[in-house]
Amino acid sequence: MDGMKSVLPTLLLCAVSSAQQRPGISASAMTPDPNMARPIDAIDSIFMEELTWIEVRDALRAGKTTALIATGGVEQNGPYLATGKHNYVLRATTEAVARKLGNTLVAPIVAFVPEGDIAPPSGHMKYPGTISLRQATYKALLTDIAESLKTHGFRRVILIGDSGGNQVGMKGVAAELGAKWAASGARIHFIPEYYDFYNSGTLSKWMASQGVRETDEGHHDNVAITAMMMAVDPSTVRMRQRRAKGKFSINGVALDPVEKTVSLGKKAIEYRASVTVEAIRKAAP
């Protein structure tokens, strides 16, 4: 035992020395020059998580000072749609909004949102796969994300949410940070019009304008959502499996031919983006 005690300090010293020598954790690696030149060409992406920190820095310097924070969710969506439905939809709609708006980058989609009480479970939390946040947790998360973006130089922060349980928290955070930031010149805005596509009759009217008539089958699903998800990835709506069982339809509307449904999804994405960008420009000119 005494021999082990004498060896232990040497082993610890070797472990520390090895860690210090491991590539990627040196002082220079962890604290690079904030003004270092970009050594390679930047990629054409508006998603922050796909960019290097240098690409984000250079985008800010080039005038991309609007940041979009989008909230989705992980919840039960009927027997055919992946639980990340809202996050898949946002992958398409946020890019369309950012491209149309210009000078905008998209923060990583906030995948976890309020979905009901955790214990005892309520709402979507009654179903496996759902992940819920308490409102206080959700608001704290949005606050820290927005404050981080402001710290790095974003001057306009936009909040949109693809699910109903997301709206109240975003509105509250926008009001609280708007007051806090008033003297700084930075602004934050919650844009309810993005979600109103689902919630105000706009969806039904728009679908009718596309010649789609639905009969509610009692699932947390509809043609527009399915079509938008298919435009991103048909596997998220279980296309192959549903075809095998003769269930490749929703609310009485056939989803074949796929090309037609994907085209409808792309139109819905573009429509939602246009409505949202118009609302943003009114709220935050």
C-alpha positions as CSV (number, residue, x, y, z in Angstrom):
1,M,0.0,0.0,0.0
2,D,2.9,2.4,0.9
3,G,4.4,1.7,-2.5
4,M,1.2,2.6,-4.2
5,K,1.0,5.9,-2.3
6,S,4.5,6.7,-3.6
7,V,3.6,6.0,-7.2
8,L,0.3,7.8,-7.2
9,P,1.7,11.4,-7.4
10,T,3.9,10.4,-10.3
11,L,0.8,8.9,-12.1
12,L,-1.2,12.0,-11.5
13,L,1.6,14.2,-12.8
14,C,1.9,12.1,-15.9
15,A,-1.9,12.3,-16.5
16,V,-1.8,16.1,-16.1
17,S,1.2,16.4,-18.3
18,S,-0.4,14.2,-21.0
19,A,-3.6,16.3,-20.9
20,Q,-1.7,19.5,-21.3
21,Q,0.1,18.1,-24.3
22,R,-3.1,16.8,-26.0
23,P,-3.8,18.7,-29.2
24,G,-6.6,21.2,-29.1
25,I,-6.5,22.2,-25.4
26,S,-3.4,24.3,-25.3
27,A,-3.7,28.0,-24.2
28,S,-3.4,29.2,-27.8
29,A,-6.1,26.7,-29.0
30,M,-8.5,27.7,-26.2
31,T,-7.9,31.5,-26.6
32,P,-7.2,32.3,-30.2
33,D,-6.8,35.8,-31.4
34,P,-10.3,37.3,-31.8
35,N,-9.0,39.2,-34.9
36,M,-7.2,36.3,-36.6
37,A,-7.6,36.1,-40.3
38,R,-10.0,33.6,-41.7
39,P,-7.7,31.0,-43.3
40,I,-10.2,29.5,-45.8
41,D,-13.3,30.6,-47.7
42,A,-16.6,30.8,-45.8
43,I,-19.5,28.5,-46.6
44,D,-22.9,29.8,-47.7
45,S,-25.0,28.9,-44.7
46,I,-27.3,31.0,-42.5
47,F,-27.3,28.4,-39.6
48,M,-24.9,29.5,-36.9
49,E,-24.2,25.9,-35.8
50,E,-22.9,25.1,-39.3
51,L,-20.5,28.1,-39.2
52,T,-17.1,28.4,-37.6
53,W,-16.7,31.2,-35.0
54,I,-14.7,33.1,-37.5
55,E,-17.4,32.8,-40.2
56,V,-20.0,34.1,-37.6
57,R,-17.6,37.0,-36.7
58,D,-17.1,38.0,-40.4
59,A,-20.8,37.7,-41.1
60,L,-21.5,40.2,-38.2
61,R,-18.8,42.5,-39.6
62,A,-20.4,42.3,-43.0
63,G,-23.8,43.5,-41.5
64,K,-25.6,40.3,-40.7
65,T,-26.7,41.6,-37.3
66,T,-30.2,40.1,-37.1
67,A,-30.5,36.7,-35.3
68,L,-33.5,34.4,-35.5
69,I,-34.3,32.3,-32.5
70,A,-36.9,29.6,-33.3
71,T,-38.5,27.3,-30.9
72,G,-39.9,23.8,-31.9
73,G,-40.6,20.9,-29.6
74,V,-40.4,17.2,-29.1
75,E,-43.9,15.8,-28.6
76,Q,-46.5,13.2,-29.7
77,N,-47.7,13.9,-33.2
78,G,-49.9,11.0,-33.9
79,P,-48.9,7.6,-35.2
80,Y,-47.0,8.7,-38.3
81,L,-44.9,11.8,-37.6
82,A,-41.6,11.9,-35.8
83,T,-41.7,13.5,-32.4
84,G,-39.4,16.3,-33.6
85,K,-42.0,17.5,-36.1
86,H,-41.7,21.2,-35.2
87,N,-38.0,21.1,-35.4
88,Y,-38.0,19.5,-38.9
89,V,-40.5,22.2,-40.1
90,L,-38.3,24.9,-38.6
91,R,-35.3,23.7,-40.4
92,A,-37.0,24.7,-43.7
93,T,-39.0,27.8,-42.6
94,T,-36.1,29.5,-40.7
95,E,-33.8,29.3,-43.7
96,A,-36.6,30.7,-45.9
97,V,-37.2,33.5,-43.5
98,A,-33.5,34.4,-43.1
99,R,-32.9,34.4,-46.8
100,K,-35.9,36.6,-47.5
101,L,-35.1,38.9,-44.6
102,G,-31.5,39.3,-45.5
103,N,-28.5,40.0,-43.1
104,T,-29.8,37.3,-40.8
105,L,-28.3,34.3,-39.1
106,V,-30.3,31.5,-37.5
107,A,-29.5,30.3,-34.0
108,P,-29.7,26.6,-33.2
109,I,-33.3,25.6,-33.1
110,V,-34.6,25.4,-29.5
111,A,-35.8,21.8,-29.5
112,F,-37.1,21.6,-25.9
113,V,-40.1,23.6,-24.9
114,P,-43.1,23.4,-22.5
115,E,-45.2,20.4,-23.4
116,G,-47.2,19.9,-20.2
117,D,-46.5,19.1,-16.6
118,I,-43.7,16.6,-16.0
119,A,-45.0,14.9,-12.8
120,P,-47.8,14.1,-12.8
121,P,-47.8,14.3,-16.6
122,S,-50.3,16.4,-18.5
123,G,-50.7,17.4,-22.1
124,H,-48.2,15.8,-24.5
125,M,-46.2,14.5,-21.5
126,K,-48.7,11.6,-21.2
127,Y,-47.0,10.1,-24.2
128,P,-43.5,8.6,-24.4
129,G,-40.9,10.5,-26.4
130,T,-42.2,13.9,-25.3
131,I,-39.7,16.1,-23.5
132,S,-41.0,19.1,-21.6
133,L,-39.5,22.2,-19.9
134,R,-41.0,24.2,-17.1
135,Q,-41.9,27.7,-18.1
136,A,-39.2,29.1,-15.9
137,T,-36.6,26.9,-17.4
138,Y,-37.8,27.7,-20.9
139,K,-37.7,31.5,-20.3
140,A,-34.3,31.3,-18.7
141,L,-33.0,29.3,-21.7
142,L,-34.4,31.8,-24.2
143,T,-33.0,34.7,-22.1
144,D,-29.5,33.3,-22.0
145,I,-29.6,32.6,-25.8
146,A,-30.7,36.1,-26.6
147,E,-28.2,37.7,-24.2
148,S,-25.4,35.6,-25.7
149,L,-26.3,36.8,-29.2
150,K,-26.5,40.5,-28.1
151,T,-23.1,40.1,-26.4
152,H,-21.5,39.1,-29.7
153,G,-23.0,42.0,-31.6
154,F,-26.4,41.0,-32.9
155,R,-28.5,44.1,-32.8
156,R,-31.9,42.7,-33.7
157,V,-33.1,39.4,-32.2
158,I,-36.3,37.8,-33.6
159,L,-38.3,35.1,-31.7
160,I,-40.7,32.7,-33.5
161,G,-42.3,29.5,-32.4
162,D,-43.8,26.5,-34.3
163,S,-45.9,25.2,-31.4
164,G,-48.6,26.6,-29.2
165,G,-47.0,26.0,-25.8
166,N,-44.0,28.1,-26.9
167,Q,-45.8,31.4,-27.5
168,V,-46.4,32.8,-24.0
169,G,-42.8,32.3,-22.9
170,M,-41.4,34.0,-26.0
171,K,-43.7,36.9,-25.6
172,G,-42.6,37.3,-22.0
173,V,-38.9,37.1,-22.7
174,A,-39.2,39.6,-25.6
175,A,-41.0,42.1,-23.3
176,E,-38.5,41.7,-20.4
177,L,-35.4,41.9,-22.5
178,G,-36.9,44.7,-24.7
179,A,-37.1,46.8,-21.6
180,K,-33.7,45.8,-20.3
181,W,-32.0,46.5,-23.7
182,A,-33.8,49.8,-24.3
183,A,-30.8,52.0,-23.8
184,S,-28.4,49.7,-25.6
185,G,-29.8,50.1,-29.1
186,A,-30.3,46.3,-29.4
187,R,-33.9,45.2,-30.0
188,I,-35.8,41.9,-29.5
189,H,-39.2,41.1,-31.0
190,F,-41.6,38.2,-30.7
191,I,-43.5,37.5,-34.0
192,P,-46.8,35.7,-33.3
193,E,-47.8,35.8,-37.0
194,Y,-45.5,32.9,-37.7
195,Y,-47.6,30.5,-35.5
196,D,-50.8,32.2,-36.5
197,F,-50.5,30.2,-39.8
198,Y,-51.7,27.2,-37.7
199,N,-54.0,28.9,-35.2
200,S,-56.1,31.6,-36.8
201,G,-57.8,29.9,-39.7
202,T,-55.0,31.0,-42.0
203,L,-53.9,27.4,-42.6
204,S,-57.3,26.2,-43.6
205,K,-57.8,29.1,-45.9
206,W,-54.4,28.7,-47.5
207,M,-54.9,25.0,-48.0
208,A,-58.3,25.6,-49.6
209,S,-56.6,28.0,-52.0
210,Q,-54.3,25.1,-53.0
211,G,-57.3,22.8,-53.6
212,V,-56.9,20.7,-50.5
213,R,-60.0,19.7,-48.5
214,E,-59.4,17.7,-45.3
215,T,-61.6,15.7,-42.9
216,D,-60.2,15.5,-39.4
217,E,-59.2,11.9,-38.6
218,G,-58.4,12.7,-35.0
219,H,-54.6,12.7,-35.3
220,H,-52.2,15.5,-34.3
221,D,-51.4,15.9,-38.0
222,N,-52.5,17.5,-41.1
223,V,-51.6,17.8,-44.8
224,A,-49.7,21.1,-44.5
225,I,-47.5,19.8,-41.7
226,T,-46.9,16.5,-43.4
227,A,-46.1,18.2,-46.7
228,M,-43.6,20.6,-45.1
229,M,-41.9,17.7,-43.3
230,M,-41.7,15.7,-46.5
231,A,-40.0,18.7,-48.2
232,V,-37.3,18.3,-45.5
233,D,-37.1,14.5,-45.2
234,P,-39.9,12.0,-46.2
235,S,-38.7,9.5,-43.7
236,T,-39.9,11.7,-40.9
237,V,-43.5,11.0,-41.9
238,R,-42.8,7.2,-42.3
239,M,-43.5,7.3,-46.1
240,R,-42.2,3.8,-46.8
241,Q,-43.9,2.1,-43.9
242,R,-47.2,3.8,-44.5
243,R,-47.2,2.8,-48.2
244,A,-46.6,-0.8,-47.1
245,K,-49.8,-0.7,-45.0
246,G,-51.9,1.4,-47.5
247,K,-51.9,4.3,-45.1
248,F,-50.1,7.0,-47.0
249,S,-52.7,9.6,-46.6
250,I,-53.9,12.0,-43.9
251,N,-57.3,13.5,-43.2
252,G,-58.7,11.8,-46.3
253,V,-56.0,13.3,-48.6
254,A,-53.6,11.0,-50.5
255,L,-49.9,11.9,-50.1
256,D,-49.0,10.3,-53.4
257,P,-47.6,11.3,-55.8
258,V,-44.8,12.4,-53.5
259,E,-43.6,15.1,-55.9
260,K,-46.9,16.8,-55.7
261,T,-47.0,16.7,-51.8
262,V,-43.3,17.9,-51.6
263,S,-44.2,20.8,-54.0
264,L,-47.1,21.7,-51.7
265,G,-44.8,21.6,-48.7
266,K,-42.3,24.0,-50.4
267,K,-45.2,26.4,-51.2
268,A,-46.3,26.3,-47.6
269,I,-42.8,27.0,-46.4
270,E,-42.5,30.0,-48.8
271,Y,-45.9,31.3,-47.9
272,R,-45.1,31.1,-44.1
273,A,-41.8,32.8,-44.7
274,S,-43.3,35.6,-46.6
275,V,-46.0,36.3,-44.0
276,T,-43.4,36.1,-41.2
277,V,-40.9,38.5,-43.0
278,E,-43.7,41.0,-43.6
279,A,-44.6,40.9,-39.9
280,I,-40.9,41.2,-38.9
281,R,-40.5,44.3,-41.1
282,K,-43.5,45.9,-39.5
283,A,-42.5,45.1,-35.9
284,A,-38.8,45.8,-36.4
285,P,-38.2,48.1,-39.4
